[in-house]
C-alpha cells in the first residue's frame, strides 16, 4: 500500500461541540476550512460525545438512543429499538433524515452487536453522512455499510473519505447513487491509497467522469486490498476508460469490476484488451451498454486468447455485431480459457454461432446468453402484450422527440413524482441532464416498468444524447397534462 496519500489524517469535518445530546446547530466544513485559530484540536469535538454517565453503563445503547430522541424532539424508531442488537441491522427506506441518523449514531458508537448496517435511501444528505462517518471513527465492529441513494453530495463524500483514512474494520462500502462528482475524486483516490481494509467498494450511479478516472486509475493500481469495485452508471468515456484500465491491468487483487452503462466505445475497448492480456487475477468483468461495436469486440477476443483467469464476461446490449460475437466465442473456446459465463444478451447471433456454441457446450460446462438468431424466425400471428406499450401508449408511437411528453403524462396518471425529481437534478436550470441520471431516476421511482421497457428508454435516450452525454429535458417543463 502506498504511503503517498495526499489527504491529511486530521478531521475533514467536525460537528459543533455540545456537553449533552441536545439539538445544537451543525457546522461542518471540508478539510482546511475549519482549522482552529488556536491550533487546539479539543475545540472540535463532535456533539456525538456526551457527558460521562453517572448511571450504570448502558451496554445496549438503548437509553442513550431514547434520551437523544427526546432531546431532539423526535419519536424513537421502534424497528431500531427491536433490532439494535442484531448482527444485521436493516434500516433502508425508513425516511430517517439527517436528525434521525444523528440520534441513531449515539448508541451505534458503543454498539458491539451490529456488523452489517444498511441505511440505504434515508435522505441523509451531507449532514447525515458526517454523523455516520463520525460514528464509524469510534465503532470498531461494523464491517459492512450501505449508505446508497442518500444524496450525500460533496459534504458527505468528504466525511466518508476522511473516515476511511483511519477506520480499520469496514470491509464493504456502498456509496451508490450519492451525487459524487469529479470534485470529490481526489479524496476518494487518497482514501484508496491509504485504506487497507475495504474489500468491496460500490461507486455506481454517481457523476464521476474522465477527470475522476485520471485520479482513480493510479489509486486502483496501487491499492492491494479492494477485490470488487463497481463504477457502473457514471460518465467514463474513452479517455477515462484508458486511465481506469491502465490501473486495473496492473492491480494484483481486483477480482470483480463493473463498468456497465458508461461510454467506453471502441477506444475504451483497447484498454479492456490490455486488461485481458496482462491481468491474470480478474475473474468477472462487466461491460454492459458501453457502445462497443465490432472492432472493439475483435480486440476483446484477441485479449481473451491470452487470458486464463476470467470466468464471467458480460457484454450484453453492445452493438458488437455477428462477426464480433463469433470472434469472442472462438476465443473463449481455447483450452486454457476459464470462462464459465458469456453474456451477450440483446445481441443478435447467426446460425453458425449457435452451431459452434452447441459444440462448445458439449465438452465444457459454460453458460452463453445471447439475443435473437438471424435467419431463424418463424412468422406467425403474435398476440398483443402489455409489454408492447410504453408509458401507456404503443411503443411504435414513442420516439426520441416525444419520450418526455409521454413520460410526464404517464407519471401524472400513476401519481408518481418523477418529473419533479428530474427537474431538481438540474441544479443550474439549463434544462439538460445526463442520460444516466434520467434512466436511473425512472428505474428507482417505483413506476410499473418492465426490463424490456427500460431497454427501450435507454435506446431512445442514446439517440437524444449530445456528445457530452446530456439530453434536453425542456419538454418536462413545457408540457401540460
N, C-alpha and C positions, 0 to 999 in steps of 0.2 A: 504494500500500500504506500502510495506516495505521501510524503510529509510536506509537499509543496502547496498545501491548501492556502488560498489567499484570504479565507474568511477567518476572522478572529474568533477565539473561543469566548470572548465576552458576550453578555446577553445582547441579542439583536433587538429585543423588545421587552419592555417591562410593564407591569401593571401597578398603578398608584398604590402607595403604602396605606395600610389600614391595620389598626390593632385588633379589630374584630371582623367577623364575617358580615360586613354591612355593605349596603349598596353604594359604594363610592364611585365617583366618575372614573372612567378608564382613560388613561393617557398612555399610548404606546406609539413608538416611532421606530423606524428602521435603525440599524446599526449606525453609529457615528452621528446620530441626530439628537440623541438624548443623553449625552455624556454629562456626568455630574460636574459642575463647575469646580467642586472641591476635590474631585477625583476619588471620593469616598463611595465605594460600591454599596455600602449599607443603606444609602439613601434610595436604593432601587429595589427593595424587597417587594414582592408581589402581595396583593391582598388575598392570595390563596393561603398566606401564612396567618395563623390565628394565635391568640394568646395561649400560653401554656395552660392546659386544662387542670382544674383543681379536683375534678371528679375522677373516678376510676377510668382509666384509659379505654376508649371505645374501640375495641378491636375490629368491629364491623364497619364503622364509619356511619352507621345509621343515624345516631343522634347528631353527628356533625352535619349530615345532609339535611335533616329536618330543621335544625336551627338555622342553617344557611338559607333554606327556603323561606323560613319565617322572616328572617332579616331582610330578604329581598322581595318579600311580598308576593311570592308565587306558591302555587299548590304543588306539593311533592308528587312526583310521578310514581304512581302505585306499582307500575311494572318494574321500575328501577328498584324500589324497596323490596319487591319479592325476589328479584334475581341478582341483586348486587353481590351475592356470594357465589354465584355460578361461575364456572370456568369460562363459559362463553356468554357474553352479555350483548344481546342484540337490541339496540335502541334505534334502528333505522326507521325513517318516516314518522318520527314522534313529534315533529314540529317544535323542538326544544328551543331553538333560537340561541343567541349568544348567552343570555342570562341563564337559561335552563342548563346549558353546558357548563357555565361557570359554577353553579351550585353543585352540580354533579362532580365537578373536579375536586371539591373538598374531600369527600370520602374516598375518591379514587386515588388520592395522593397516598393514603395509608393502606389501601386495599391490597391484600395478598392472594386473593382468590381468582380475580379476573385475569385471564391470559389473552383472550380474544375479544376485543372491543369494537363493536360495529356502530358507528354514528352516522352512517350514510343518510344523505338527504334530510338535514335538520336545520337548514338555513342558518348555519353557524356564522357565516361570513368571516371577515378577518378577525374580528374581536373574539369570536369563539375559537378560532384557530390559535390565538395567543393563549387562551386559557388551557386548551388541551395540551399545547406544547409545554407550558409551564408545569402542568401536572406530570407529564412524562419525564421531566427532569428529576422528579423525586421518586416516581413509581418505577420499581425495577422488576416487575413481574409481567407486565403486558408485553407480549411478543408479536401480536397481530393487531393492526389498527386500520380500520376502514373509515375514512372521512371523505368519501367520494360525494360529488354533487352537493357541495356546501358553499359554493361561491366564496372561497377563501380569498381569492384575489392576491394582490401583492403583499398586503399586510400579513395575512395568514400564511402564505407560502414562505415568507422570510422567517416567520417564527418557527415553522416546522423545520426549515433547513438549519436554523440555529440549534434546535433541539437535537437534530441528528448528529451535530458535531460532538455531543457529549453522551448521548444515550447509548447504552451498551446491551440492551435487551431486545429492542424492536427488530424483528426479522421480516415482517410483512407489512408494507405500507401502501395503501390505496389512495391516490390523490386524483382519481379520475374526475373529469368534469369540474374543475375548480377555477377556471378562468386564469390559469397561469400562463404568462406571456414570455416573450423574449427578454423582458426587463428582469425577470427572476432567474434566468438561465444560469448566470454566473454563480448564484448562491446554490443552485442545485448541483452544479458541477463541483463546487467546493465541498459540498456535503458528500458527494460520491467519492471524492478524493480522500476525505477524512474518515468517514464512517466505515467500520469494518465488521458490521453485524447484519445489515439489511440484505436479505436474500432475494426478496420479490418486491419490485418497485413498479407501480402502475401509474403512468402519466398520460393515459389516453384521454381523448375528448377535451384537450386543452388548446391553447393558442400558441404553441411553440413552432417556430419557423426555422428557416435556414440559418439565421443568426444564432439561434439556440443550438442548432446542430454543430456549429463550429466550436462551441464550448463543451457540449456534451460528448462529442466524439472522442476527444482526448481523455476526458474523465472516465468514460466507459473503458477505454483502452487500459488505463492504469488500475481500475477497480478490480480486485480479485475476490470479491465476496458475492456480488449480485449474480444470481443464477437465472432469473427471469425478469425481463423488462418489457413493459407494454407502452409503446409510443404511437399507438393507433389513433386515428381521427385527429391528427394535428396538421400542420401546414408545411410538412417537409417535401420539398420539390427536388429536382435532380441535383442541384448544388448541395442541399442539405443531406441528401441521401449519400453522397460521396463522403462527407465528414463522418456520418454515423457508421457507414460500412467500414471505413478505414479504422475506426475504433474497435468495432466488433471483430473484424478479421484477426486482430492481434490479441483479443481477450482470451484468457485461458480458463474462464469459469462459466460464462454465459451458456445456458442450455436452451432457453426458450426466448425468442424475440418476436414481437408482434409489431409489424409495420403497416397493418391494414389501413385502408382509407387515408392514404396520403397521395402524393402525386409523383412517384419516383420516375415513371416513364422509362424509356429505353436507356437513357443516360444513367438513371439510377440503377438499372439492371447490370451495368458494368461493375458497380460496387458490390452487388449481390454475387456476381461471378467471382469476385475476389474473395468474398466470404466463403463461398462453397469450395473454392480451390485451396485456400490457405488455412481455414479454421477447421480443426478436427475435434471440436468439443460440442458444438451446437447440434441439438437433436430435433428442434422444432422451429421452423421458420415460416411466418405467416405474412403473405404479401397480397391479400385480397384487395380488389379495387384500387390498383395502383397505375392504371393506364399503360401497362406493359404490353407491347404488341409482339408480332412475330420475331423481329430482330432481337428484342430483349429476351424472348423465350429461348432463342438459339444460344445466346450467351449463357443463360441459366443451365441449359442442357450440357453445355461444354463444362461448366463448373461441376455439375453433378457427376460427370465422368471421373473426376479426381477426388470425390468426396466419399468417405467410408463411414461417416458417423450420423448424418442426418436421417431421421426416421419419419418425420412429418413435414411435407412441403405443401403449403396452401397457396394456390394461385387463382382461386375462383374469381369469376367476373372480371378477368383481364382479357383484352382482345388479342390473345396470343395466336389465334388462327389455327387451322387444321395442321399446317406444317409445324407450328410451334408445339402443339400437343404431341405429335408423333416423335419429334426430336427429343423431348424430355422423357417420353415413355421409353424410347430406346436407351437413353442414358441410364435410367433407373433400373433397367434390366441387367445391368452389369453385375457380375458375380460378387463383386466387392461392395456393391451398394447396399445400404442398410434400410432403405425406405420401407415403411410398413403402411403408410397412408399418403396418397397423392390426390389432392383435391383441386379439380378444375371445374367445379360446379358452375353452370351458366355459360360454359364454353363449348361450342359445337365441335363434334368429332366426326370422323368418317368411318366407313365400314372396315377399312384397313386398320384403323386404330382399335376398333372393337375386336377384330380377329387377333391382333397382336396382344391385346390386353388379356384375352381368354387364354392364349398360350402361356403368357407370363404367369397368370394366377394358378395355372395347373401345377407349376413347380415351386410356387412361393406364396406364402400367406401375406397378401398385400391388398389393401382396400383402395380402389380407384373410383373416385366420384367425378362425373362429367355431365355435360349438357346433352342436347339433342344429337341424334345420329343423322347426319346428312344422307339423303337418298334412302331413308328407311321409314318414310312416313306412310301411314295408312289413312286414306281420305275417307272420312265418314262424318255424318252429322254430329255436332257437339252440342250438348245441352248448355243453355246459358247458366253460368255460375256466378255466384256472388263476387268472386274474385275478379270478374270481368268489369267490375265497377271500381272507380277511384273517386273518393270524396262524393259518393252518391251520384255520380254521372258516369256514363260509359267511358271506359279507358280510351277508346278511339277519339273521343271528343276533348280529351285533356292534352294540352301541349305546353311547350315552354312559355308561350305567350299568355296563357290563361291559368297556369297552375296555381298561382297565388290567389286569384279571384275565386276559384273553386275551393281552395283550402279555407279561405276566410268564411265563405258561406257554410261550409261543412262544420267548421268549429262552432259557429253560432247555432247550427241545428243540434249539435251534440252537446252544447253548453260546456265546451272545453276551452279554457283560456290559453290558447297557443299564440294567437296574434299579438296580444299584449306582451307576452314573454319575448317573442321575437323582436318586437319594437324596442323593448327595454335593453336588448343586447346592442342596439345601435346607439352607443354612447354619444357619438359625435353628430347624430341626426343627419347622417349622409344618405340615408335610405339605401344602404348596402350592407350585406352581411356575408361572412364566409359560408360557402355552401355546406361545409361540415357542421357549422352551428345550426343551420336550418334543419338538416335531416336529423341531427341528434335531438333537437328540441321536439320535433314531431314524434320521434320514436319513443321518447321518455314522457310524453304528455298524457298518456292514458287514452289516446284516440284508438278506436277499434280499427286497426290497420294490420293487414297480413304481411308476411315476408315478401310475397310477390309484389304487393302494392308498394312496399318500401323500396324494392329494387327499381320499380318504375319511377318513383320520385327521385331516386339517386340519378337515374339516367337522364331525366329531364333537367335536373339541377346542373348536371355536367354540361348540357347544351347551353345553359344560361350563364355559366361561369365566364368571367373575364380571365385574362392571363394571370392575374394575381389571386385567383381562386374565390373572388367575391361575386355575388349575384345582386341584381337590382330588386329591392323589396318594396318599391313605391306602390305597387298595386295593393299591398296590405294597408296602406294609408288612405288611398283614394277611392276604394270600392265600398259601396254601401250594400247592405243586405237587402 
